[in-house]
């Protein structure tokens, strides 16, 4: 099977592109989780599973299980930074199972890891919004035409009250105007 269908079609190459984008974002911030929780391997396992899929392996139970484990690690994290980093790793693994259904919440599976990385950069810089905005611009530059094509199949990201959700909506908006 070369694609999955629902409200529209997603090819496995497209799913790999989404997973690659999320994995790149998670990889940049995962050390912050690992520094705070050195004995918790769950987010690293999720990121490793994401990279296996990105590099051509079949999507399997491995991506599902490690994603859920990383999200559990996020809920148990001691700081906002470590929570966001673990969540980004979980999102990278779960991207292999992005659903082809036209629901706005699916956009989080595409863009939340990049938004979390931007939010983490803001926090590390002492709550500097300009840093988050620069990270969103960087995430925009990393987006490929294939990723933007997938994004356009979904409704816009839902509005949120958290800063990470605001950053995700900003990234979504800028990607939709560029592609």
PASEBA-1860 file (N, C-alpha, C; in nm, 3 decimals):
! residues 179
1> XXXXXXXX> 0.085/-0.118/0.000/0.000/0.000/0.000/0.090/0.125/0.000 ~ 0.067/0.213/-0.094/0.152/0.331/-0.106/0.088/0.457/-0.050 ~ -0.035/0.445/-0.003/-0.102/0.562/0.053/-0.208/0.520/0.153 ~ -0.253/0.619/0.228/-0.365/0.600/0.319/-0.472/0.700/0.278 ~ -0.597/0.661/0.294/-0.705/0.748/0.250/-0.804/0.772/0.362 ~ -0.874/0.879/0.347/-0.979/0.921/0.439/-1.057/1.028/0.363 ~ -1.052/1.150/0.412/-1.113/1.261/0.339/-1.031/1.296/0.216 ~ -0.904/1.255/0.215/-0.812/1.275/0.103/-0.705/1.169/0.116
9> XXXXXXXX> -0.608/1.172/0.030/-0.503/1.072/0.030/-0.373/1.130/0.083 ~ -0.300/1.050/0.157/-0.163/1.083/0.199/-0.075/0.966/0.158 ~ 0.032/0.994/0.087/0.126/0.888/0.051/0.222/0.865/0.167 ~ 0.288/0.751/0.164/0.387/0.724/0.266/0.505/0.821/0.254 ~ 0.537/0.862/0.133/0.643/0.963/0.118/0.602/1.094/0.185 ~ 0.476/1.132/0.173/0.428/1.254/0.240/0.431/1.239/0.392 ~ 0.390/1.123/0.441/0.396/1.099/0.585/0.541/1.105/0.634 ~ 0.632/1.053/0.555/0.774/1.061/0.593/0.823/1.205/0.595
17> XXXXXXXX> 0.773/1.286/0.504/0.812/1.427/0.503/0.761/1.500/0.627 ~ 0.639/1.471/0.667/0.584/1.530/0.790/0.664/1.482/0.911 ~ 0.693/1.353/0.915/0.770/1.298/1.027/0.911/1.356/1.031 ~ 0.972/1.376/0.916/1.106/1.435/0.910/1.104/1.577/0.969 ~ 1.005/1.655/0.930/0.993/1.793/0.977/0.978/1.797/1.130 ~ 0.891/1.711/1.180/0.872/1.706/1.326/0.996/1.652/1.396 ~ 1.060/1.551/1.339/1.179/1.493/1.402/1.294/1.592/1.408 ~ 1.311/1.672/1.303/1.416/1.774/1.306/1.394/1.872/1.421
25> XXXXXXXX> 1.270/1.912/1.439/1.238/2.005/1.548/1.261/1.940/1.683 ~ 1.216/1.817/1.699/1.232/1.746/1.826/1.378/1.720/1.857 ~ 1.454/1.687/1.756/1.596/1.657/1.777/1.670/1.777/1.834 ~ 1.631/1.894/1.792/1.697/2.016/1.840/1.673/2.041/1.989 ~ 1.558/1.999/2.040/1.522/2.032/2.179/1.526/1.913/2.275 ~ 1.534/1.793/2.223/1.531/1.675/2.310/1.641/1.675/2.416 ~ 1.762/1.727/2.389/1.862/1.730/2.496/1.816/1.805/2.621 ~ 1.727/1.900/2.606/1.677/1.972/2.723/1.591/1.881/2.811
33> XXXXXXXX> 1.516/1.792/2.750/1.443/1.693/2.829/1.541/1.598/2.896 ~ 1.637/1.550/2.818/1.731/1.451/2.870/1.817/1.507/2.983 ~ 1.849/1.634/2.978/1.923/1.697/3.088/1.839/1.702/3.215 ~ 1.710/1.728/3.201/1.621/1.737/3.317/1.580/1.600/3.369 ~ 1.575/1.501/3.281/1.528/1.366/3.317/1.621/1.262/3.255 ~ 1.745/1.255/3.302/1.843/1.166/3.237/1.809/1.017/3.242 ~ 1.721/0.977/3.331/1.688/0.835/3.343/1.559/0.798/3.269 ~ 1.505/0.889/3.190/1.381/0.862/3.118/1.409/0.853/2.968
41> XXXXXXXX> 1.413/0.731/2.914/1.447/0.713/2.773/1.329/0.724/2.676 ~ 1.210/0.749/2.728/1.091/0.741/2.641/1.091/0.841/2.525 ~ 1.119/0.969/2.547/1.119/1.060/2.431/1.229/1.025/2.329 ~ 1.345/0.984/2.375/1.453/0.944/2.282/1.408/0.824/2.199 ~ 1.340/0.729/2.261/1.291/0.612/2.188/1.190/0.655/2.081 ~ 1.107/0.752/2.113/1.008/0.802/2.015/1.079/0.870/1.899 ~ 1.178/0.952/1.929/1.250/1.019/1.821/1.323/0.917/1.734 ~ 1.384/0.818/1.795/1.451/0.712/1.718/1.352/0.639/1.629
49> XXXXXXXX> 1.233/0.612/1.680/1.130/0.544/1.600/1.086/0.632/1.484 ~ 1.076/0.761/1.508/1.040/0.854/1.400/1.145/0.850/1.290 ~ 1.272/0.856/1.329/1.379/0.854/1.228/1.381/0.722/1.151 ~ 1.349/0.611/1.217/1.342/0.483/1.144/1.239/0.493/1.033 ~ 1.122/0.548/1.064/1.018/0.563/0.962/1.063/0.661/0.854 ~ 1.118/0.774/0.894/1.164/0.874/0.797/1.264/0.812/0.700 ~ 1.350/0.727/0.751/1.456/0.667/0.669/1.412/0.544/0.592 ~ 1.282/0.520/0.585/1.231/0.416/0.496/1.171/0.293/0.559
57> XXXXXXXX> 1.180/0.278/0.690/1.118/0.161/0.754/0.966/0.172/0.745 ~ 0.901/0.059/0.752/0.755/0.060/0.756/0.708/0.124/0.886 ~ 0.592/0.184/0.882/0.535/0.232/1.007/0.477/0.111/1.078 ~ 0.503/0.105/1.206/0.465/-0.012/1.283/0.414/0.032/1.420 ~ 0.385/-0.067/1.499/0.344/-0.043/1.637/0.451/0.036/1.713 ~ 0.576/0.026/1.671/0.685/0.098/1.738/0.658/0.248/1.744 ~ 0.616/0.308/1.633/0.589/0.452/1.633/0.472/0.486/1.724 ~ 0.368/0.404/1.723/0.252/0.431/1.808/0.288/0.422/1.957
65> XXXXXXXX> 0.353/0.314/1.994/0.384/0.289/2.135/0.482/0.393/2.188 ~ 0.588/0.420/2.113/0.687/0.516/2.162/0.630/0.657/2.166 ~ 0.540/0.688/2.074/0.475/0.820/2.077/0.393/0.836/2.205 ~ 0.312/0.735/2.235/0.231/0.742/2.357/0.320/0.750/2.481 ~ 0.428/0.675/2.482/0.521/0.678/2.596/0.584/0.817/2.611 ~ 0.623/0.878/2.500/0.683/1.011/2.507/0.582/1.114/2.557 ~ 0.457/1.099/2.515/0.354/1.191/2.564/0.327/1.171/2.714 ~ 0.339/1.047/2.761/0.330/1.024/2.905/0.447/1.092/2.977
73> XXXXXXXX> 0.564/1.081/2.921/0.682/1.147/2.979/0.660/1.298/2.983 ~ 0.597/1.352/2.881/0.568/1.496/2.879/0.477/1.534/2.995 ~ 0.374/1.454/3.018/0.282/1.484/3.128/0.351/1.477/3.265 ~ 0.454/1.395/3.275/0.527/1.378/3.401/0.648/1.471/3.414 ~ 0.677/1.549/3.312/0.797/1.632/3.312/0.793/1.738/3.421 ~ 0.911/1.775/3.467/0.922/1.866/3.581/0.918/2.013/3.542 ~ 0.938/2.045/3.416/0.939/2.185/3.372/0.863/2.199/3.241 ~ 0.827/2.321/3.208/0.760/2.344/3.079/0.852/2.309/2.964
81> XXXXXXXX> 0.978/2.344/2.974/1.073/2.314/2.868/1.083/2.163/2.844 ~ 1.099/2.087/2.951/1.112/1.942/2.933/0.980/1.881/2.884 ~ 0.867/1.936/2.928/0.737/1.888/2.880/0.723/1.911/2.729 ~ 0.755/2.030/2.685/0.743/2.063/2.543/0.839/1.979/2.458 ~ 0.959/1.954/2.508/1.057/1.873/2.434/1.010/1.729/2.421 ~ 0.959/1.672/2.529/0.908/1.533/2.522/0.788/1.524/2.429 ~ 0.701/1.623/2.436/0.584/1.625/2.348/0.627/1.632/2.201 ~ 0.729/1.711/2.172/0.779/1.721/2.034/0.830/1.586/1.985
89> XXXXXXXX> 0.900/1.513/2.070/0.948/1.379/2.033/0.832/1.285/2.008 ~ 0.731/1.292/2.093/0.613/1.210/2.072/0.541/1.243/1.943 ~ 0.534/1.371/1.913/0.470/1.413/1.788/0.548/1.363/1.666 ~ 0.680/1.360/1.675/0.760/1.310/1.563/0.727/1.164/1.534 ~ 0.716/1.083/1.638/0.684/0.941/1.618/0.541/0.924/1.567 ~ 0.449/1.003/1.620/0.308/0.986/1.580/0.281/1.039/1.440 ~ 0.372/1.118/1.383/0.351/1.169/1.247/0.338/1.057/1.145 ~ 0.394/0.942/1.173/0.379/0.828/1.083/0.233/0.788/1.068
97> XXXXXXXX> 0.151/0.823/1.164/0.010/0.787/1.164/-0.082/0.909/1.154 ~ -0.033/1.016/1.091/-0.117/1.132/1.065/-0.242/1.087/0.990 ~ -0.357/1.128/1.038/-0.484/1.084/0.978/-0.522/1.175/0.861 ~ -0.562/1.117/0.750/-0.606/1.198/0.636/-0.753/1.239/0.650 ~ -0.782/1.306/0.759/-0.917/1.356/0.782/-0.909/1.507/0.801 ~ -1.001/1.576/0.741/-0.999/1.723/0.738/-1.047/1.781/0.870 ~ -0.967/1.765/0.972/-0.995/1.818/1.105/-0.878/1.907/1.146 ~ -0.908/2.023/1.200/-0.805/2.120/1.234/-0.706/2.066/1.338
105> XXXXXXXX> -0.752/1.982/1.429/-0.660/1.932/1.532/-0.548/1.846/1.473 ~ -0.565/1.795/1.353/-0.459/1.717/1.288/-0.337/1.803/1.256 ~ -0.356/1.934/1.240/-0.245/2.024/1.209/-0.140/2.019/1.320 ~ -0.183/1.995/1.442/-0.086/1.986/1.552/0.015/1.874/1.527 ~ -0.027/1.767/1.464/0.065/1.656/1.436/0.169/1.696/1.333 ~ 0.140/1.798/1.255/0.234/1.846/1.154/0.326/1.954/1.210 ~ 0.270/2.047/1.287/0.342/2.170/1.324/0.377/2.187/1.472 ~ 0.317/2.108/1.561/0.337/2.134/1.703/0.482/2.118/1.747
113> XXXXXXXX> 0.555/2.023/1.692/0.695/2.005/1.733/0.775/2.131/1.702 ~ 0.753/2.191/1.586/0.823/2.315/1.551/0.779/2.429/1.642 ~ 0.651/2.437/1.671/0.601/2.542/1.762/0.657/2.522/1.902 ~ 0.666/2.398/1.947/0.724/2.371/2.079/0.871/2.413/2.083 ~ 0.944/2.386/1.977/1.084/2.427/1.972/1.095/2.579/1.979 ~ 1.005/2.649/1.913/1.005/2.796/1.919/0.974/2.844/2.060 ~ 0.876/2.782/2.124/0.840/2.821/2.261/0.956/2.793/2.356 ~ 1.022/2.680/2.340/1.137/2.648/2.424/1.246/2.755/2.407
121> XXXXXXXX> 1.271/2.795/2.285/1.373/2.898/2.260/1.337/3.028/2.331 ~ 1.210/3.064/2.331/1.165/3.183/2.403/1.194/3.172/2.552 ~ 1.157/3.059/2.609/1.175/3.038/2.753/1.323/3.044/2.789 ~ 1.406/2.973/2.714/1.549/2.969/2.740/1.611/3.108/2.729 ~ 1.554/3.191/2.641/1.605/3.327/2.622/1.545/3.426/2.721 ~ 1.475/3.377/2.822/1.419/3.466/2.923/1.284/3.523/2.883 ~ 1.202/3.441/2.819/1.067/3.482/2.777/1.072/3.597/2.676 ~ 1.153/3.579/2.575/1.168/3.679/2.468/1.086/3.638/2.346
129> XXXXXXXX> 0.969/3.699/2.324/0.884/3.663/2.211/0.953/3.677/2.075 ~ 1.045/3.771/2.062/1.112/3.789/1.935/1.192/3.665/1.897 ~ 1.241/3.593/1.997/1.315/3.468/1.971/1.220/3.362/1.915 ~ 1.102/3.352/1.973/1.002/3.258/1.921/0.963/3.291/1.778 ~ 0.947/3.420/1.751/0.913/3.462/1.615/1.024/3.426/1.517 ~ 1.149/3.440/1.559/1.262/3.402/1.473/1.264/3.251/1.450 ~ 1.230/3.176/1.553/1.226/3.030/1.537/1.112/2.987/1.444 ~ 1.003/3.059/1.447/0.893/3.030/1.354/0.938/3.059/1.211
137> XXXXXXXX> 1.012/3.165/1.192/1.066/3.196/1.059/1.161/3.084/1.014 ~ 1.244/3.036/1.104/1.334/2.925/1.073/1.254/2.799/1.036 ~ 1.149/2.772/1.111/1.063/2.656/1.081/0.996/2.673/0.945 ~ 0.959/2.794/0.913/0.900/2.823/0.782/1.002/2.793/0.672 ~ 1.125/2.836/0.690/1.229/2.813/0.590/1.258/2.664/0.571 ~ 1.243/2.584/0.676/1.270/2.440/0.667/1.157/2.363/0.599 ~ 1.041/2.423/0.589/0.925/2.353/0.532/0.943/2.335/0.381 ~ 0.924/2.213/0.338/0.937/2.181/0.196/0.803/2.200/0.126
145> XXXXXXXX> 0.805/2.210/-0.006/0.678/2.217/-0.079/0.586/2.097/-0.050 ~ 0.645/1.980/-0.030/0.564/1.861/0.001/0.493/1.876/0.135 ~ 0.563/1.929/0.235/0.501/1.950/0.366/0.389/2.053/0.355 ~ 0.413/2.160/0.283/0.311/2.263/0.267/0.190/2.209/0.192 ~ 0.214/2.123/0.094/0.104/2.060/0.022/0.016/1.977/0.116 ~ 0.079/1.902/0.204/0.004/1.822/0.302/-0.075/1.916/0.393 ~ -0.012/2.020/0.442/-0.078/2.114/0.532/-0.204/2.173/0.470 ~ -0.198/2.205/0.342/-0.312/2.266/0.274/-0.434/2.174/0.265
153> XXXXXXXX> -0.419/2.048/0.292/-0.532/1.954/0.289/-0.615/1.961/0.417 ~ -0.563/2.030/0.516/-0.628/2.041/0.646/-0.680/2.182/0.667 ~ -0.781/2.197/0.751/-0.824/2.332/0.791/-0.713/2.399/0.871 ~ -0.719/2.532/0.884/-0.617/2.603/0.963/-0.610/2.551/1.106 ~ -0.493/2.569/1.165/-0.471/2.528/1.304/-0.572/2.597/1.395 ~ -0.620/2.525/1.495/-0.714/2.587/1.588/-0.647/2.697/1.670 ~ -0.724/2.797/1.703/-0.673/2.903/1.789/-0.653/2.846/1.929 ~ -0.552/2.889/1.994/-0.526/2.841/2.130/-0.485/2.956/2.219
161> XXXXXXXX> -0.489/2.932/2.347/-0.454/3.036/2.442/-0.308/3.028/2.486 ~ -0.248/2.910/2.480/-0.109/2.898/2.522/-0.017/2.963/2.420 ~ 0.099/3.003/2.464/0.196/3.064/2.372/0.238/2.964/2.265 ~ 0.256/2.837/2.300/0.292/2.736/2.200/0.183/2.725/2.093 ~ 0.056/2.730/2.134/-0.053/2.724/2.037/-0.055/2.848/1.948 ~ -0.024/2.962/2.006/-0.017/3.085/1.926/0.097/3.077/1.824 ~ 0.209/3.022/1.865/0.321/3.005/1.772/0.286/2.906/1.662 ~ 0.215/2.799/1.696/0.173/2.704/1.595/0.079/2.769/1.494
169> XXXXXXXX> -0.016/2.849/1.542/-0.109/2.917/1.452/-0.035/3.016/1.362 ~ 0.067/3.082/1.417/0.146/3.175/1.336/0.223/3.100/1.227 ~ 0.282/2.987/1.263/0.353/2.906/1.165/0.257/2.855/1.058 ~ 0.143/2.807/1.099/0.043/2.760/1.005/0.005/2.871/0.907 ~ -0.023/2.988/0.957/-0.065/3.099/0.872/0.044/3.137/0.772 ~ 0.169/3.143/0.818/0.276/3.181/0.727/0.302/3.074/0.622 ~ 0.290/2.948/0.658/0.309/2.841/0.560/0.196/2.840/0.456 ~ 0.077/2.869/0.498/-0.036/2.869/0.404/-0.026/2.983/0.303
177> XXX> 0.037/3.093/0.341/0.050/3.204/0.247/0.169/3.187/0.154 ~ 0.257/3.092/0.184/0.377/3.075/0.103/0.364/2.963/0.000 ~ 0.260/2.883/0.012/0.257/2.767/-0.077/0.139/2.753/-0.161
END
